[in-house]
Amino acid sequence: MPMRAEDSGDRLSLPPAQLCRLAEVLGHACRVSEGAGLVRVLGAGQARDNREVLIEWVRAQVAELDAEVAGVLLPVLLKRLERRLQAWEDE
């Protein structure tokens, strides 16, 4: 479940275990091998190997997607809330 981390300001943050799992699945899906080759491609920060750099990359992408996802979800949530409130008024 998404949560707000104190150090992320108003940006979306995922628990470390969820970030690791997403990075693991992406690494597997893209057949990323062990080693450090991706550190130069995706790297920024303190990543020492492909696993760590994928986790950092996923964390950064989630933060960037926060605004995009909110923009997409807002109309859907608004419509659902309006339907729920209308159903409540009709009762």
Beta strands, then each sheet from edge to edge (+ up, - down):
end
